[in-house]
Amino acid sequence: MGCRTDQLRLSLDKMLQGLASQTGAFFQLQNASRPSCSLYGYPGFQALNVSGSVEAIGVARGGSYQINDPGPHIVPLSPGQSAYFGVGWGDYDAVKDTTKGCINAAHVVSVPPNTYSALSTDATLTSICPEGGGTAKVIITAVAPKSAFTIASP
């Protein structure tokens, strides 16, 4: 059975150091309920600033410089077990040679795959930048067990 939002807890699991102007983070979705459940697919993602306002941000699916996308597959979660997803972004607009248009997030809101309600967590994500101007952008992976991430891991 698929996980319901009220069965899950979202948290920032690990920040990755910037490498070649690319950085990222892993987020954890933990089954905090008694029954087992499963997740499949890509989560939604929004960034909020320190005031709690939603930042304009583009979201794409796939892998990024430091985080591979394991692709969608069923991730069974027994009570207490977790699935992870990666978020990657450029911390500098190399096309326009600037940090103009970059945003900083203080909180993250995510809708787990195949659910309709959002979870939130504190997460300081700095310098999420656009590429070639425009809107800041992140790349989100599918949810997966920790072992599915091979470049960097949660």
N, C-alpha and C positions, 0 to 999 in steps of 0.2 A: 504494500500500500504506500502511496506517495505521502511524503511528509506534509503536514499542515504548518503554517507559519507559527501557530501557537506552540508547536512542539520544538521549535528551533531557537537557538541563541546565536547571534552574530557577534563576532569579535575580530579585532585586528590581531592576526597571528604573528606576522613578521614583516618588517620593513627591509627592503634591499637597498644597499648603497648604490648611488649613481655610478654608472659605468658607460663611458662613451655618450654622455648626456642623456642616458636612458636610466630610469629608475623604476621601482615597482614595490608592490606589497602583496602579501597573501592574507586572505580573510578566511575565517573558520566559521562553518555552520555546524553547530553541535546539536545532536538530538538530546534535548533536556527532558524528554518525557519517558514514560515507562514502556509504551509499545515501540517495536521496531518500525521503521519507515524507510523510504528511499527517495533519493533525489535524482533528477535526470535533466540535463540541459544547462542553459546559461542563465545566470541571475541578472536582474536589473541593477542599475547603479546610478546613484546621484551623490553629488558632493555638496555639502553645506558649509558656508563660511562660519567664522567665529560668532557672528550675530544670529546664526540659524537660518539665514536666507539661502535658497537654492542657487547654486552657481550654474551658469550656462556652460554645459560641457557636452561634447560629442562622445558617444560610446560606440565602439566597434567590437566585434567578436573575433577572437583568434589569439595567437601568441604574440609576444613582444620580445624585445632584445634579450631579456634575462629570464623570461617565463614562457615555457612551451605550453601550447594548448593541447591537452590530452583528448579533446573532442568529447562530444556528449556520449555518455554511457550510464547505465544504471549504477548508482552508488548506494548499496544497502547500509543503513545505519542502525545498529543496535543501540539501546539506551547508553548514553555517555559517549558514543562514537561521533566522529566528526568527518565532514567533507570540507574541501578547501577550494577556493578559486583565486586566481591571480589577477592583478590589475597592474598594467604597465603604462608608462607615459614618458614623454620627453620632457626634460627639465630645462630646455632651452629651444627656442625656435631657430634651428640652424639654417632654414631656408631664408629667413629675413634677418638673421644674425642679431637677435634681440630676445629679451625676456618680456617684451610688451605683450599684453594679453594673457600672461600666465596667471593662474589663480592658486590660492591656498585653501585647502579644506581643513576644517576642524572636526567634522562629523561626516559619516557616510550613511546613506540609506540604501538598502538593497532589498529587492523583492526576490525571494528564493525561487528557483525554477518551478514552474507549474503551480504557483500559488498566486494569490491576488493581494496579499497584504504585505506591508513593508516592515523590515526590522531596521534598527539603527544602532550605531556604535560610535564612540569617540575614535577619531583617527586623524592624526595630523599628517596630511599629505601636502608637501610643499612643492611649489613651482610646477604645477601641471600646466603645460604650455601647448599652444596651438602649433601647427606645422604649416608655415607659409601664411601666417596671419589667420584671422577668423577666431573660431571658438576653440578653447582648450579641449584636449582630446585624451581619452583613455582607451585601452584595449583590455577586454575582459575575457578570461578563459571560461570554459565549462567547469562545473563542479566536478571534483574527482577526489579519490583518496590521495593521501600524501605521497604514496609511492609512484603515482602517475606523473609527477613533475620531475623532469630529468635534468634541466639546465640549472635551475636553482630550485630549492625545495622549501616547503613550509617548515 
